[in-house]
Amino acid sequence: MAEFLSLREAVSRYINDGDTVAMEGFTHLIPFAAGHEVIRQKKRDLTLIRMTPDLVYDQMIGAGCAKKLIFSWGGNPGVGSLHRLRDALENEWPNSIEILEHSHAAMACAYDAGAAGLPFAVLRGYIGSDLPKVNDQIKFIECPFTGEQLAAVRSVRPDVAVIHAQRADRNGNVLIEGIIGIQKEVVLAAKRSIVTVEEVVDDLSAGVNACVLPSWAITAIAEAPKGASPSYALGYYERDNAFYKEWDGIARDRETFQAWMKANVFEKGAE
Amino acid sequence: MSLDFTSSEMMSVTAARALNNDMTCFVGIGLPSEAANLARLTHAPDITLIYESGTLQTRPDVLPLSIGDGDLCESALTTVSVPEMFRYWLQGGHISVGFLGTAQIDRYANLNTTLIGDYRAPKVRLPGGGGAPEIATNAKEVFITLKHSKRTFVKDVDFLTTVGFGRDGKARDNLPNIGRGPTVVITDLCILKPDPESKELVVHQLHPGVTREDVINATGWEIRFADELGTTPAPTAEELEVLRNLKARTAAHHAGQH
């Protein structure tokens, strides 16, 4: 059964230095509050996995939490670059990071295979692309039935999955609504999981085919209202697109970035 | 009387016209999204738009800033998980057109969205592949739209993120399950199409007021022109009005959420 913890306690107990951590949310339900707690607790040498690193990993990379990044699209959507990620890759600031990059289709399949307990995923992908030349986790195999050449990618099996969701009931069952992205797969693929939720309610009011993670499939739940902001939680608040645009200016410069982090992350405690 | 319009508007209107009501279009963010929604709001009201966040048959009121804005989900017929999106709907063969933007394109319509320079020591690190590598091969055909310049139109891409026709124009030959690839490239200067044999991009239409020299000066290889070079029809008053309203609505929406 999932254990209800404070966010501080959940991060402290279940994320260790050196862990492979996947914090997911495909534009929607990005676990920002949890990411900020990881930064405050100064976790180090993490291998960070995420399809779309987004601002949350830009912040964690800029704060020195990461030694490696596995991803498939590393930008500020509709705005431009993730400047902290670029500074790490182009200038090794604040430290050098290793990268392993995929396409979205391959990463989605790799999570799916992880959730299914398989060592690799198969897809019709990477045809003609240079990505297999720079990523040794991409191979090509022959279909045993048709002889067609297909791509194989190693499955994603993180130490810890972290996601945000709309709500949990008092037994720790979690409802995810809207753009569900890869939320279910990442939790099932990981050894441990932390789910932050907007609120804890008596009744989930889930439809019969709703995306629900049962309590017994989750390690820890922490209540974190507005825990996805400036991303969003459908039914609670909208994506703060103005902030996503502002971030471009904040992150471009190391000092502005550090000042923002001090004021908005380090000097603010976990809820 | 002729209407005033910018080269960007010319590009969006031309890209929108490439789409029709019968298409199921997998939409990239940015310019493709602007063109696809303009098509939906003008001549193709029943076009099916799909975004990689899993939103099927979506009808956003404003252009999304990200691929997963709430409006995409709330106005969609249904929203599926990301693995389902890529495995069943794209790889499963349900997408007629993949509509992509890019940072760099080469003469064989290969796309680079990964980096400029050397992979281990990049001069400029770009976002990466995202959905494009598999959209480009699993959609039945691919439309591409981007601004035309020597920086974007290069002879050979620094990194081949997403295949057009490969480094030699032959990457799609003899493969059992692959789409036709790029069939049209729409820029702010012209419309290009791959040569049926060599697959090298050839200019087929110049936008109004654009000269051959303009295109030659903005292209990083010796660009060829079709024997019968046409002129793209100028935007209509209705197309311009719908596009400008859409962009004004979008700007107000994304600015007002603080």
Interface residues (C-beta under 8 A of the other chain):
Chain A: F26 T27 H28 M51 T52 F71 S72 W73 G74 G75 P77 G78 V79 S81 L82 L85 R86 L89 E90 E101 H102 S103 H104 A105 A106 A108 C109 Y111 D112 L123 R124 G125 Y126 I127 G128 S129 D130 L131 V134 T146 E148 G178 I179 I180 G181 I182 K184 E185 C211 Y232 L234 E238 R239 D240 N241 A242 F243 Y244 K245
Chain B: I29 G30 E52 S53 G54 T55 P64 L65 S66 I67 G68 D69 G70 L72 C73 E74 T79 V80 S81 V82 P83 M85 F86 R87 L90 Q91 N110 T114 Y119 P122 K123 V124 R125 L126 P127 G128 G129 G130 G131 A132 P133 E134 T137 N138 F159 L160 T161 T162 V163 G166 A171 R172 L175 P176 N177 I178 H253 H254 A255 G256 Q257 H258
